[in-house]
Every structure is written in structure tokens, then in C-alpha cells.
């Protein structure tokens, strides 16, 4: 079994793909990434992070929406909260409508003036805890051990809380107003423009999902994530999310026996399962982005990330060569992320050697 594991690891990390034509090279890399993600899922840490995020989300969803609702109300786009939340819970069917109404009811019952300073502080702390847990899970996927400094963490989290919901709900509102305008409705009546407009309207929610995933992958990990790998991971995560949503909706329709057994508690069970699958998709997309940016990690399981002395020596000599060359040629100084990208190894390894 250990020999089989070693041979699989060697195949995942082999470099003969540089001798292949581009099309076969992309196909081979895709197969290796799929195998590496499957290996990471089978080993368990990613699934454990997803379960942990479900628990934190259940505690934080109402405070998060309450803060977002307060910001959105100032800009007049707070009416988009319910349709957006309902769209996320579409796979739950009628139970999604019930959960959405309950959550919106909880949010409307939160009055900042009644909470006081301590209650408001606990509200913000609960939301920041969710963002911190998301960052920790993505740092784990990217093999980053160092968290952001406290001051930087607070400022970035606050910017996400203030600008993220505003951009998302404003985009949804503008899109709905655009497709509901009389001029667009007149275009729909003209073929083939009508078919094209309907196709764009169908694809826009999917593109919003991909943009949201890409935003999380670029902003949340405490490392430099390039845009192209983030978009690759976000696109695959968006496809998985849409496909899994259809499958989960079919499961909900066919789960009348579970509803009869668990009664009203079935809503809680189904919502927790759907949350777990959502976070699992987020982490899978992050893994794909990580392996796309650092193919050298394909042969390195999450649990066994250790460098041999020979590899450490090689990395140290290469780092010294790059820094010395830039110094003597008056080139710009290297950053930690730039060195990691040049070497094709994770930031954590470069930081350890430095």
C-alpha cells in the first residue's frame, strides 16, 4: 500500500508534461489536480473544516445579515436581501422559503438601539469570527501557517462587511432593473436578440456566483493569489455548486420519508447538509486554485507537508541566487510572494527557508 501511495505521489509530481503538446498538457494537469483534490478529501481535513464552518455559519448568519441590512438600508437596496437569500436556498424548495422568512424575521427583530454597546460588540464579534474561520480554512488549503496581524485583519474584515454586500446586492438590483426595463422587453420581442437576451439573463446568476467565489479566493487567504488560478477554481466551484443544487433539489423532493420521520426538525437537518455541501465546494475550489498556481504541491498531501534537507538546500541556494542577481543588477527587491511564485513552491516553504 505504501509503495502504491509513493508511486501515485511520484506520478502526481512528475514533470514530463512539459514535453507534451498544450492540449494534452492541460488534460494531464486537470487529471492530476482532480486526483490530488480527491486525495485531500479522502484524508479528511477539508471535510472537518467544512463541518466547522457550518457550525460557525449557523451562529453568524443572522448577525451578518443584520449588519449587511443596516448598511444596505442606507443605500436603499435592502429590498434585495430576501430575493438573494431565497436564490441561495432554492435547492431546499418550499423549506428554503420558510427558512428565508424566518431569517428575515430574526433580522428585522434586531434593534441596535436596544442591544446597547455590549450587544452590538458581541454582534460584530460573531461576524468577525466567521470571517476569521473562513480565512483559517483557506490558509490551511494554501499551506499558510501565518495569520494576518490583528489590525490588518480588523480593517480588511470591516471593508468586506461594508462593501461586499453593497456590491453584491446592488449588482442584483441593477440587473433586475435592467432586464425589467421597457427597452429590454422590446428587444426580447425581436429575434434573434430575444434569445440572446434570455441567454444572458440565464447566465448572469451563474457569473455572479463565480465572481463571489473568485472574490473570496483572492481576498481571504493570507497569501498572494493570482487572478487566473482564482478564476479557474471559482469557475469549477460554480459549476459544482449549480450541479449539486439540482441534485440536492431532487433529493429534497424525494425525501418525504425523512420529513415524516423528523417532522419540522427536517428543515434544520436539510439546511445543515446544504450548508456543509456549500462550504465543501468553496474549499474544493480553493484547492483547485492552489494546485493551479503551485503545481509542485500536487504530490504533497495536506497532512504531510514536510521538506527534505536536500530540497531546503536547493530552495536556499536559489533564493540567494535570485536576491544576489537583483542586487547586483539594481533590479527591484524580491517579495516573499514573488519568490514563492518564481520557485513554484508555497509561501510557507519560502518563509521557513528565509
Backbone torsions as a table, in degrees:
resi	resn	phi	psi	omega
1	UNK	NA	-40.6	179.8
2	UNK	-67.7	-36.8	177.0
3	UNK	-63.9	-41.5	178.0
4	UNK	-62.8	-40.1	179.0
5	UNK	-65.3	-40.1	-179.7
6	UNK	-66.6	-40.9	-179.9
7	UNK	-66.5	-39.2	176.8
8	UNK	-63.4	-41.9	-180.0
9	UNK	-64.6	-40.2	178.7
10	UNK	-65.2	-39.0	179.7
11	UNK	-67.4	-38.2	178.8
12	UNK	-64.9	-32.7	-176.5
13	UNK	-99.1	2.8	-177.6
14	UNK	-68.4	159.1	-172.0
15	UNK	-118.9	19.4	-178.8
16	UNK	-75.0	-5.8	-179.2
17	UNK	-65.1	-19.2	177.9
18	UNK	-67.7	-17.9	179.1
19	UNK	-88.2	-7.3	-175.0
20	UNK	-92.2	158.4	172.7
21	UNK	-64.7	158.2	-173.4
22	UNK	-55.8	-41.7	-176.7
23	UNK	-63.6	-45.9	179.4
24	UNK	-70.6	-29.8	177.8
25	UNK	-64.5	-44.5	178.6
26	UNK	-63.7	-41.9	179.4
27	UNK	-63.4	-42.7	-179.8
28	UNK	-65.4	-42.4	178.6
29	UNK	-64.2	-37.7	179.2
30	UNK	-63.5	-42.0	179.0
31	UNK	-64.6	-42.0	-179.3
32	UNK	-66.2	-40.9	177.9
33	UNK	-63.4	-42.8	179.0
34	UNK	-61.2	-42.9	178.4
35	UNK	-65.5	-40.3	-179.8
36	UNK	-66.1	-41.1	178.1
37	UNK	-65.9	-41.1	176.1
38	UNK	-61.2	-39.8	176.8
39	UNK	-62.7	-43.4	-179.9
40	UNK	-65.1	-37.5	177.4
41	UNK	-66.7	-39.5	-179.1
42	UNK	-67.4	-31.0	-178.6
43	UNK	-74.6	-24.0	168.9
44	UNK	109.2	-29.4	-174.1
45	UNK	-61.4	-36.4	-178.7
46	UNK	-65.7	-41.3	178.8
47	UNK	-65.9	-35.1	177.4
48	UNK	-65.8	-41.2	177.0
49	UNK	-62.7	-40.6	179.5
50	UNK	-62.3	-42.2	178.5
51	UNK	-64.7	-40.0	178.5
52	UNK	-62.9	-39.0	179.2
53	UNK	-67.5	-31.4	176.2
54	UNK	-62.0	-47.0	-179.6
55	UNK	-61.0	-46.3	-179.0
56	UNK	-66.2	-36.6	179.8
57	UNK	-65.1	-41.2	179.3
58	UNK	-60.8	-34.6	178.6
59	UNK	-77.7	-26.6	-168.5
60	UNK	-106.1	-11.0	-170.7
61	UNK	-65.2	-41.5	179.9
62	UNK	-68.7	-48.8	175.4
63	UNK	-59.0	-38.0	179.4
64	UNK	-62.5	-46.6	179.1
65	UNK	-67.5	-32.8	178.9
66	UNK	-64.7	-45.2	177.7
67	UNK	-65.5	-43.4	178.9
68	UNK	-62.6	-40.5	-179.2
69	UNK	-62.7	-38.6	179.4
70	UNK	-65.0	-41.4	178.9
71	UNK	-68.0	-44.9	-176.2
72	UNK	-66.7	-32.2	-179.4
73	UNK	-63.6	-34.5	178.5
74	UNK	-65.6	-26.6	179.9
75	UNK	-101.8	1.6	174.9
76	UNK	76.1	19.3	-180.0
77	UNK	-116.9	20.5	-177.2
78	UNK	-69.4	-16.7	179.9
79	UNK	-70.5	-11.8	-179.5
80	UNK	-86.2	-4.5	-176.7
81	UNK	-65.3	-48.6	-176.6
82	UNK	-64.3	-47.8	178.7
83	UNK	-60.9	-37.0	-179.4
84	UNK	-68.6	-45.3	178.0
85	UNK	-62.9	-37.8	178.6
86	UNK	-65.5	-37.0	178.6
87	UNK	-65.8	-34.7	177.9
88	UNK	-68.9	-26.6	-176.5
89	UNK	-104.8	16.8	179.2
90	UNK	-55.5	-41.6	-179.8
91	UNK	-59.3	-19.2	179.5
92	UNK	-82.1	-4.2	177.2
93	UNK	66.0	-134.9	-179.6
94	UNK	-63.3	-30.3	178.1
95	UNK	-66.2	-30.8	176.5
96	UNK	-64.1	-39.4	176.7
97	UNK	-63.4	-41.9	-179.9
98	UNK	-65.3	-43.0	179.3
99	UNK	-65.3	-41.7	179.1
100	UNK	-60.0	-45.2	179.7
101	UNK	-63.5	-39.4	179.7
102	UNK	-66.7	-44.0	-179.1
103	UNK	-64.8	-43.8	178.2
104	UNK	-62.9	-36.5	176.0
105	UNK	-62.9	-42.3	176.6
106	UNK	-61.3	-43.8	-178.2
107	UNK	-63.0	-42.5	-179.6
108	UNK	-66.3	-24.8	-178.9
109	UNK	-81.4	-13.0	180.0
110	UNK	-80.4	118.7	178.4
111	UNK	-117.8	116.9	-175.2
112	UNK	-61.7	-37.0	-179.5
113	UNK	-64.1	-31.8	179.7
114	UNK	-78.6	-32.0	-176.6
115	UNK	-64.7	-39.2	-176.3
116	UNK	82.6	179.2	-176.5
117	UNK	-65.5	-43.2	-178.5
118	UNK	-66.2	-44.7	179.7
119	UNK	-64.0	-40.1	178.5
120	UNK	-65.8	-38.6	177.4
121	UNK	-63.0	-42.2	177.5
122	UNK	-65.5	-34.5	178.1
123	UNK	-62.8	-48.0	179.8
124	UNK	-66.3	-39.9	180.0
125	UNK	-61.7	-39.4	179.1
126	UNK	-62.5	-41.2	179.9
127	UNK	-68.6	-42.6	-179.7
128	UNK	-65.1	-32.5	176.9
129	UNK	-62.0	-39.9	177.2
130	UNK	-62.7	-46.6	-179.8
131	UNK	-64.7	-36.9	178.0
132	UNK	-66.1	-37.6	178.3
133	UNK	-68.3	-37.2	176.4
134	UNK	-63.3	-44.2	178.6
135	UNK	-62.3	-41.9	-179.3
136	UNK	-63.7	-41.0	179.5
137	UNK	-66.0	-41.3	178.8
138	UNK	-71.4	-34.0	173.7
139	UNK	-61.8	-38.2	178.0
140	UNK	-63.6	-42.9	179.6
141	UNK	-64.0	-38.0	-178.4
142	UNK	-87.7	6.8	178.9
143	UNK	60.1	39.2	178.3
144	UNK	-106.8	120.9	-178.0
145	UNK	-92.5	-21.9	-175.1
146	UNK	-91.5	125.2	176.3
147	UNK	-85.3	165.6	177.6
148	UNK	-65.6	150.1	171.2
149	UNK	-59.6	155.2	-173.9
150	UNK	-60.1	-44.7	-178.7
151	UNK	-64.8	-44.1	178.8
152	UNK	-65.3	-38.7	179.2
153	UNK	-62.3	-44.0	-177.7
154	UNK	-65.3	-44.1	-177.5
155	UNK	-66.8	-41.5	-179.2
156	UNK	-70.8	-40.9	177.6
157	UNK	-62.3	-40.4	-179.5
158	UNK	-65.4	-38.5	178.0
159	UNK	-65.7	-36.9	177.5
160	UNK	-65.0	-43.4	-178.3
161	UNK	-66.2	-32.7	-176.2
162	UNK	-86.7	-42.0	-173.8
163	UNK	-94.6	-32.4	-176.7
164	UNK	-58.4	-58.3	179.0
165	UNK	-60.0	-36.5	-179.9
166	UNK	-62.6	-45.0	179.8
167	UNK	-65.5	-43.6	-176.6
168	UNK	-64.8	-52.9	-175.6
169	UNK	-71.0	-31.2	175.5
170	UNK	-65.9	-41.3	178.2
171	UNK	-62.3	-41.7	178.1
172	UNK	-63.8	-43.6	-179.8
173	UNK	-65.8	-43.0	179.1
174	UNK	-64.3	-40.7	179.2
175	UNK	-62.9	-44.8	179.2
176	UNK	-63.1	-41.0	179.0
177	UNK	-66.7	-36.6	-179.1
178	UNK	-64.8	-49.5	-177.7
179	UNK	-74.5	-15.0	177.4
180	UNK	-92.7	-3.3	-178.5
181	UNK	-71.4	157.1	-176.8
182	UNK	-67.9	-34.6	-179.8
183	UNK	-66.3	-40.6	178.2
184	UNK	-68.3	-38.4	177.4
185	UNK	-63.2	-34.1	176.1
186	UNK	-67.9	-36.7	177.7
187	UNK	-66.1	-35.2	-178.8
188	UNK	-62.1	-31.0	-179.0
189	UNK	-73.2	-12.5	-179.4
190	UNK	-102.2	122.6	177.5
191	UNK	-95.1	144.6	5.8
192	UNK	-89.2	9.2	-179.7
193	UNK	-61.9	-33.9	179.9
194	UNK	-62.3	-44.6	178.3
195	UNK	-63.6	-39.6	-179.9
196	UNK	-65.4	-42.5	179.8
197	UNK	-65.1	-40.3	178.3
198	UNK	-65.5	-37.0	178.0
199	UNK	-65.1	-42.6	177.6
200	UNK	-63.2	-41.6	179.0
201	UNK	-64.0	-32.9	178.5
202	UNK	-73.2	-36.4	-176.2
203	UNK	-81.9	-22.8	-174.6
204	UNK	-59.8	-45.7	177.1
205	UNK	-58.5	-38.1	178.2
206	UNK	-65.0	-39.8	178.8
207	UNK	-67.5	-34.5	176.2
208	UNK	-63.5	-39.8	178.4
209	UNK	-63.4	-45.0	179.2
210	UNK	-62.3	-42.6	178.7
211	UNK	-62.5	-38.7	178.9
212	UNK	-65.5	-44.7	177.1
213	UNK	-61.0	-46.1	179.6
214	UNK	-61.7	-38.2	177.6
215	UNK	-60.6	-43.9	179.6
216	UNK	-65.8	-43.4	-176.9
217	UNK	-66.1	-34.5	-178.5
218	UNK	-80.1	-40.3	-169.4
219	UNK	-88.4	-38.8	-167.4
220	UNK	-79.3	-42.7	-178.7
221	UNK	-65.5	147.5	179.2
222	UNK	-86.2	54.8	176.9
223	UNK	-158.0	165.5	-179.0
224	UNK	-83.3	113.8	178.9
225	UNK	-105.5	122.6	179.6
226	UNK	-71.8	155.1	-172.7
227	UNK	-67.9	-42.1	-176.2
228	UNK	-63.8	-50.5	175.6
229	UNK	-59.1	-37.6	178.4
230	UNK	-63.3	-40.1	179.1
231	UNK	-69.5	-35.8	176.8
232	UNK	-62.4	-49.6	177.8
233	UNK	-63.3	-38.6	-179.7
234	UNK	-67.1	-39.0	179.8
235	UNK	-64.9	-45.8	179.5
236	UNK	-66.6	-39.9	177.4
237	UNK	-63.7	-38.9	177.7
238	UNK	-64.0	-41.1	177.4
239	UNK	-64.2	-43.4	177.8
240	UNK	-62.0	-42.1	-178.6
241	UNK	-63.0	-44.3	-179.3
242	UNK	-67.1	-44.2	-179.6
243	UNK	-64.8	-44.3	-179.7
244	UNK	-66.6	-31.4	177.0
245	UNK	-62.9	-42.8	176.7
246	UNK	-62.7	-44.6	-180.0
247	UNK	-64.5	-40.4	-179.0
248	UNK	-69.5	-35.0	176.5
249	UNK	-62.8	-41.3	176.7
250	UNK	-64.4	-36.7	178.2
251	UNK	-65.2	-40.1	179.4
252	UNK	-63.0	-42.3	-180.0
253	UNK	-62.7	-36.7	-176.7
254	UNK	-90.1	6.6	-173.7
255	UNK	-102.2	38.1	-179.4
256	UNK	-64.9	-32.1	179.1
257	UNK	-64.5	-42.0	179.1
258	UNK	-65.0	-38.2	178.7
259	UNK	-64.0	-38.1	179.1
260	UNK	-67.2	-34.0	-178.1
261	UNK	-76.8	-48.7	-172.8
262	UNK	-92.2	-10.0	179.3
263	UNK	56.8	-133.8	-176.1
264	UNK	-68.5	-20.0	179.6
265	UNK	-69.9	-15.1	178.9
266	UNK	-61.8	-31.2	178.6
267	UNK	-60.2	-44.2	-179.8
268	UNK	-63.6	-44.1	-178.7
269	UNK	-63.0	-48.0	-178.1
270	UNK	-65.2	-39.4	179.8
271	UNK	-66.4	-37.2	177.9
272	UNK	-67.9	-39.3	177.4
273	UNK	-63.7	-43.2	-179.3
274	UNK	-66.2	-39.2	175.7
275	UNK	-62.3	-42.7	179.5
276	UNK	-61.5	-45.0	179.7
277	UNK	-64.1	-37.6	178.4
278	UNK	-63.2	-47.2	179.7
279	UNK	-67.7	-33.9	176.8
280	UNK	-63.2	-40.6	177.8
281	UNK	-64.9	-40.2	177.8
282	UNK	-59.3	-44.8	-178.5
283	UNK	-71.9	-34.0	175.8
284	UNK	-64.3	-44.6	176.9
285	UNK	-61.0	-39.0	177.0
286	UNK	-64.4	-38.9	177.4
287	UNK	-63.3	-41.7	179.1
288	UNK	-63.4	-42.8	178.1
289	UNK	-62.5	-40.2	179.6
290	UNK	-64.0	-46.0	-179.4
291	UNK	-70.1	-29.5	176.4
292	UNK	-68.5	-38.4	-179.6
293	UNK	-78.6	-35.4	-179.0
294	UNK	-125.7	80.5	-179.6
295	UNK	-60.8	-22.0	179.9
296	UNK	-63.6	-18.7	-179.0
297	UNK	-82.3	-6.2	-176.0
298	UNK	-58.1	-34.2	-177.7
299	UNK	-91.0	6.2	-174.5
300	UNK	-113.9	105.8	177.6
301	UNK	-63.3	156.6	-179.1
302	UNK	-63.1	-35.7	-175.9
303	UNK	-79.1	-19.9	-170.8
304	UNK	-122.1	47.4	-177.9
305	UNK	-88.0	90.6	178.9
306	UNK	-135.1	138.7	179.1
307	UNK	-98.5	138.4	174.7
308	UNK	-74.9	162.8	179.0
309	UNK	-62.1	-34.8	179.7
310	UNK	-64.4	-43.6	179.8
311	UNK	-67.2	-39.2	177.6
312	UNK	-61.0	-42.3	178.0
313	UNK	-62.4	-43.1	-179.3
314	UNK	-63.6	-44.4	179.0
315	UNK	-63.1	-41.5	-179.3
316	UNK	-62.9	-43.2	179.9
317	UNK	-66.4	-39.6	178.7
318	UNK	-66.3	-41.4	178.8
319	UNK	-62.0	-45.9	179.3
320	UNK	-61.1	-39.1	178.9
321	UNK	-64.5	-46.7	-178.4
322	UNK	-63.9	-44.2	-178.4
323	UNK	-66.2	-43.9	179.6
324	UNK	-64.0	-40.6	179.9
325	UNK	-63.2	-44.2	178.9
326	UNK	-65.5	-34.6	-179.2
327	UNK	-67.1	-46.3	-175.7
328	UNK	-76.2	-18.7	177.3
329	UNK	-101.9	8.1	-179.4
330	UNK	56.6	33.1	176.5
331	UNK	-82.5	163.8	178.7
332	UNK	-60.0	149.2	-179.6
333	UNK	-67.4	149.8	179.0
334	UNK	-76.7	145.1	168.5
335	UNK	-102.5	165.2	-179.7
336	UNK	-60.5	-44.3	-178.8
337	UNK	-67.3	-37.8	179.9
338	UNK	-65.8	-40.2	177.0
339	UNK	-63.3	-42.6	179.3
340	UNK	-62.3	-41.8	178.2
341	UNK	-66.4	-38.5	179.8
342	UNK	-67.0	-37.2	-178.9
343	UNK	-83.6	-20.3	-177.3
344	UNK	74.7	28.2	178.8
345	UNK	-126.3	160.3	-177.5
346	UNK	-67.7	157.2	-178.6
347	UNK	-59.0	-36.8	-178.2
348	UNK	-58.0	-41.5	-179.1
349	UNK	-67.4	-42.9	179.7
350	UNK	-64.6	-40.3	-179.6
351	UNK	-64.1	-40.9	179.1
352	UNK	-62.0	-44.7	-179.3
353	UNK	-68.8	-39.7	178.2
354	UNK	-62.7	NA	NA
